[in-house]
Amino acid sequence: MEELLKQMMGKKVDISCGTNATFSGEVVDIKGGILYLRDDEERVAYVSIERVAIVWEVKEQQTRPGFVS
């Protein structure tokens, strides 16, 4: 899992650590079995890599000018 996460450095991901623990953010570092995720508010979450069950790469949503109905 650590090697996979290293390949995602700089990308936005969603991480699931079980049924109720989900984290979102940009992968900013991996050290000593800890994944560092930075969210949109510049907060950093520290996640134990051995607890990570699922990783999704987040696709950037394209915003279009105009009204939403």
Phi, psi and omega in degrees: 000323182298319179296320177298314180295325177297326178291340181263012180305129180087354180260155175275135182221160167248134183240132175246131180244031181133195187290328185240001183247110179228137181230148179230144176162183178268133177288114182252338179191161173219118180217134173055036179080012180245132175264129179257118179244130177252126181270184183293341179263015178067016174276148180249130175255141180248114187242131176291122183298326181290347177268348183289125180256320185221142176231129174243134173277131183272126175275138179291131177279129176276128178263140180242136178293148178132187182266149176255130181248000000 
